[in-house]
Amino acid sequence: MLPSFVAAQAPNTGMIAGVVLDRVSGQPVAGAEVRVDNTNLKTTTNAIGRFQLAGISVGRATLLVHASGFVDLRLSEVRVAA
């Protein structure tokens, strides 16, 4: 899996949005769980692999991505700006 993301602005929290793609085929991965490590924040990608997570503390976050049939992915040091 190969997610891409952007961080958006908010007062003391931010948002991460992006898309999860199959690293081999480049196709979107629908139904992948994307969550922020050490929080209760999580979402599932839509039919075209897109996701959005809001309410993330400003700073650095670690995203965990899980999809059936794929190796789990851990993305450290994802920047979340206000």
C-alpha distance (Angstrom), angle and dihedral (degrees) to the residues before:
residue distance angle dihedral
M1 . . .
L2 3.75 . .
P3 3.80 115.4 .
S4 3.75 124.0 -169.9
F5 3.76 123.1 -165.3
V6 3.78 147.7 173.4
A7 3.77 129.6 -149.2
A8 3.80 118.7 -134.3
Q9 3.79 130.7 -161.4
A10 3.82 130.3 -100.5
P11 3.87 133.0 150.4
N12 3.86 104.6 -86.8
T13 3.74 96.0 -16.7
G14 3.73 135.4 52.7
M15 3.76 141.5 -158.3
I16 3.78 132.7 -120.4
A17 3.78 119.1 -156.2
G18 3.76 130.3 171.2
V19 3.76 148.3 116.3
V20 3.81 132.7 -85.5
L21 3.79 114.1 -139.4
D22 3.79 133.4 -175.5
R23 3.80 104.0 -107.3
V24 3.81 93.0 -143.3
S25 3.81 103.0 42.9
G26 3.80 100.1 22.9
Q27 3.81 89.2 -131.7
P28 3.82 120.8 139.4
V29 3.80 117.6 -99.1
A30 3.81 110.9 -133.7
G31 3.80 119.4 -158.7
A32 3.82 96.8 22.1
E33 3.79 114.6 149.5
V34 3.81 113.6 -128.2
R35 3.78 116.8 -171.8
V36 3.77 139.9 168.7
D37 3.80 110.2 -117.1
N38 3.83 116.5 -114.7
T39 3.83 92.8 15.2
N40 3.79 138.1 82.4
L41 3.81 90.7 -118.7
K42 3.78 113.6 120.1
T43 3.78 142.0 137.9
T44 3.78 140.7 178.0
T45 3.78 126.0 -118.0
N46 3.80 117.0 -111.3
A47 3.81 127.4 -125.9
I48 3.82 91.6 -73.0
G49 3.82 95.4 45.4
R50 3.81 96.7 -102.3
F51 3.79 124.6 141.8
Q52 3.79 139.5 176.3
L53 3.81 129.1 -163.6
A54 3.81 120.9 -173.6
G55 3.81 133.3 -175.7
I56 3.80 96.0 46.8
S57 3.80 116.1 153.3
V58 3.80 113.5 -106.9
G59 3.80 114.2 -102.4
R60 3.78 126.8 47.0
A61 3.78 126.3 -17.1
T62 3.77 136.3 -175.8
L63 3.79 116.7 -134.6
L64 3.79 122.4 -154.7
V65 3.80 118.0 -159.0
H66 3.80 123.1 -165.9
A67 3.80 128.7 177.0
S68 3.77 128.9 164.9
G69 3.80 111.1 -101.1
F70 3.82 94.1 19.8
V71 3.79 135.2 91.8
D72 3.82 111.3 -102.4
L73 3.79 114.8 -105.7
R74 3.81 129.1 -146.2
L75 3.82 118.2 -163.8
S76 3.79 112.5 -168.0
E77 3.79 128.9 -165.8
V78 3.80 96.9 22.9
R79 3.81 104.8 171.6
V80 3.81 116.4 -126.5
A81 3.81 113.2 -168.6
A82 3.81 129.7 -167.1
